[in-house]
Amino acid sequence: MIDIERSLRAGGEDDGGQAEAAAVRLVARAGAEGLADVSYGTVDSPFGALLAATTRRGLVRLAFPEEDVDEVLERLARRVSPRIVQAPAALDAARHELDEYFNGGRRRFELTLDRALIGPFSRRVLGATSRIPYGQVLSYQEVAAKAGSPRGSRAAGNALGSNPIPIVIPCHRVLRTGGALGGYGGGLERKRWLLELEGALQRDS
């Protein structure tokens, strides 16, 4: 479905936009008739436009602006389903909750999640991470212990680094023992910004 949509849109350059219009109709029909397994669109954020994707089960992917869109979609096609369409309206709930969060008005996400891109151990790690309250932090070692692997702090770090739904699954709330930021898939400046937003770190004066 991705390839059909791209081909139609590309053809629109030579036919006065008829293929572009056909692509829009195809996407609208697929969304209305439930023909797509994955719907994607963009969500505004203080970091730029995030790519968000959802399935019938829930939000499955949230990608930072520098991530390659084609690579994100191709992985979704391989791991979830090739029946993917661009359908921004399907992300309205995610867009609303993220907007509230970035504006300081939401402390807990209520979105349902699809963990299809998360392996068994990572599910335990990210499940423990999801239970860290707003404005609080844990260490990698503490998260590993809560995931049932007290000596697995490095493995826990790898699981956090590959979190496919950052921000909503708050891997930014996990720090090194002693309080150093550690790593973050979205970059340390974003991690610091999120922690400052939540009051877990003091903003620089």
C-alpha positions as CSV (number, residue, x, y, z in Angstrom):
1,M,0.0,0.0,0.0
2,I,2.9,2.3,0.7
3,D,4.4,1.7,-2.8
4,I,1.0,2.3,-4.5
5,E,0.5,5.6,-2.7
6,R,4.0,6.7,-3.6
7,S,3.7,5.8,-7.2
8,L,0.4,7.6,-7.6
9,R,1.8,10.7,-5.9
10,A,5.0,10.6,-8.1
11,G,2.9,10.3,-11.2
12,G,1.0,13.5,-10.3
13,E,3.9,15.6,-11.5
14,D,3.1,14.6,-15.1
15,D,-0.7,14.5,-15.1
16,G,-1.7,17.8,-13.7
17,G,-2.2,16.5,-10.2
18,Q,-4.7,13.7,-11.1
19,A,-2.5,11.0,-9.5
20,E,-2.0,13.1,-6.4
21,A,-5.8,13.5,-6.0
22,A,-6.2,9.7,-6.6
23,A,-3.7,9.1,-3.9
24,V,-5.6,11.3,-1.5
25,R,-8.8,9.4,-2.3
26,L,-7.1,6.1,-1.9
27,V,-5.8,7.0,1.5
28,A,-9.2,8.4,2.6
29,R,-10.9,5.2,1.4
30,A,-8.4,2.9,3.1
31,G,-8.8,4.7,6.4
32,A,-12.6,4.9,6.2
33,E,-13.0,1.2,5.3
34,G,-10.4,0.0,7.8
35,L,-8.2,-1.4,5.0
36,A,-5.0,-0.1,6.6
37,D,-3.3,-1.8,9.5
38,V,-0.9,1.1,10.2
39,S,-1.8,4.8,9.9
40,Y,0.8,7.5,10.3
41,G,1.1,11.3,10.4
42,T,3.1,14.0,12.1
43,V,2.7,15.5,15.6
44,D,4.1,19.0,16.4
45,S,6.5,19.2,19.3
46,P,9.1,21.6,20.7
47,F,11.7,19.5,18.9
48,G,10.0,19.7,15.5
49,A,7.6,17.4,13.7
50,L,7.5,13.9,15.2
51,L,6.4,11.0,13.0
52,A,3.7,9.0,14.8
53,A,2.1,5.7,13.7
54,T,-0.8,3.8,15.2
55,T,-2.5,0.4,14.7
56,R,-5.9,-0.8,15.8
57,R,-4.2,-1.8,19.1
58,G,-2.7,1.6,19.7
59,L,0.3,3.9,19.2
60,V,3.1,1.8,17.9
61,R,5.8,4.3,16.9
62,L,6.9,7.8,17.7
63,A,10.0,9.0,15.8
64,F,12.1,12.1,16.3
65,P,12.6,14.5,13.4
66,E,16.1,13.4,12.4
67,E,15.0,9.8,12.0
68,D,14.6,8.7,8.3
69,V,10.9,8.5,7.5
70,D,11.4,5.8,4.9
71,E,13.4,3.6,7.2
72,V,10.7,4.0,10.0
73,L,7.9,3.1,7.6
74,E,9.9,0.2,6.1
75,R,10.5,-1.3,9.5
76,L,6.8,-1.0,10.3
77,A,6.0,-2.7,7.1
78,R,8.4,-5.6,7.9
79,R,7.5,-5.9,11.6
80,V,3.8,-5.0,11.7
81,S,2.2,-4.8,8.3
82,P,2.8,-3.5,4.8
83,R,-0.7,-2.0,4.7
84,I,0.4,1.5,5.8
85,V,-1.3,4.8,4.9
86,Q,-0.8,8.4,5.8
87,A,-3.9,9.2,7.8
88,P,-3.3,12.2,10.1
89,A,-6.8,12.0,11.7
90,A,-5.9,8.6,13.1
91,L,-3.4,10.3,15.3
92,D,-5.7,13.0,16.8
93,A,-5.7,11.4,20.3
94,A,-1.9,11.1,20.4
95,R,-1.6,14.7,19.0
96,H,-3.9,16.0,21.7
97,E,-2.3,14.3,24.6
98,L,1.3,15.1,23.5
99,D,0.3,18.8,23.0
100,E,-1.1,18.9,26.5
101,Y,2.1,17.2,27.9
102,F,4.4,19.6,26.1
103,N,2.4,22.5,27.4
104,G,2.7,21.3,31.0
105,G,-0.9,20.3,31.3
106,R,-0.6,16.5,31.3
107,R,1.3,14.3,33.7
108,R,0.2,10.9,32.5
109,F,-0.6,9.5,29.1
110,E,-3.8,7.6,28.6
111,L,-3.1,6.4,25.1
112,T,-3.3,2.7,24.4
113,L,-0.1,1.3,23.0
114,D,0.8,-1.4,20.5
115,R,4.1,-3.1,21.7
116,A,4.6,-5.0,18.4
117,L,8.1,-3.5,18.0
118,I,9.2,-4.4,21.5
119,G,10.9,-7.7,22.4
120,P,10.1,-9.7,25.6
121,F,12.9,-8.4,27.8
122,S,12.4,-4.9,26.5
123,R,8.8,-5.1,27.4
124,R,9.7,-5.8,31.0
125,V,12.2,-2.9,31.1
126,L,9.8,-0.5,29.3
127,G,6.9,-1.6,31.5
128,A,8.9,-0.7,34.6
129,T,9.9,2.6,33.0
130,S,6.2,3.4,32.3
131,R,5.5,3.1,36.0
132,I,8.0,5.9,36.9
133,P,5.9,8.8,38.1
134,Y,6.0,12.2,36.4
135,G,8.8,14.3,37.9
136,Q,10.7,11.3,39.3
137,V,13.6,9.3,38.0
138,L,15.2,5.8,38.5
139,S,18.7,4.5,37.7
140,Y,19.4,2.0,35.0
141,Q,20.2,-0.5,37.8
142,E,16.9,0.1,39.5
143,V,14.9,-0.3,36.3
144,A,16.8,-3.6,35.5
145,A,16.0,-4.9,39.0
146,K,12.3,-4.1,38.5
147,A,12.4,-5.9,35.2
148,G,13.7,-9.0,37.0
149,S,17.4,-8.7,36.0
150,P,19.3,-6.9,38.8
151,R,22.6,-7.3,37.1
152,G,21.3,-6.4,33.7
153,S,21.7,-2.6,33.7
154,R,23.6,-2.6,30.4
155,A,20.9,-4.7,28.7
156,A,18.3,-2.4,30.3
157,G,20.1,0.6,28.8
158,N,20.0,-1.1,25.4
159,A,16.3,-1.7,25.7
160,L,15.7,1.9,26.7
161,G,17.8,3.1,23.8
162,S,15.7,1.3,21.3
163,N,12.4,2.4,22.8
164,P,10.0,2.8,19.8
165,I,7.6,5.1,21.6
166,P,9.8,7.6,23.5
167,I,8.2,10.4,25.6
168,V,5.0,8.3,26.0
169,I,7.1,5.5,27.4
170,P,9.3,7.8,29.5
171,C,12.8,6.4,29.0
172,H,14.0,9.9,29.7
173,R,13.3,9.3,33.4
174,V,16.1,6.8,33.7
175,L,19.5,8.1,34.7
176,R,22.9,6.7,35.6
177,T,23.6,5.9,39.3
178,G,24.7,9.2,40.8
179,G,22.4,11.3,38.7
180,A,24.3,11.7,35.4
181,L,21.9,11.8,32.4
182,G,23.3,8.7,30.7
183,G,22.1,8.1,27.1
184,Y,19.0,8.9,25.2
185,G,17.9,8.0,21.7
186,G,16.6,11.5,21.1
187,G,19.8,13.2,22.3
188,L,20.8,14.4,25.7
189,E,19.5,18.0,25.2
190,R,16.1,16.6,24.6
191,K,16.4,14.4,27.6
192,R,17.3,17.3,29.8
193,W,14.5,19.4,28.4
194,L,11.9,16.7,29.2
195,L,13.2,16.3,32.7
196,E,13.2,20.0,33.3
197,L,9.7,20.2,31.9
198,E,8.6,17.6,34.5
199,G,10.6,19.3,37.3
200,A,13.0,16.3,37.8
201,L,15.9,18.6,37.0
202,Q,16.2,22.3,37.7
203,R,16.3,24.6,34.7
204,D,19.5,26.6,34.3
205,S,19.0,30.2,35.3
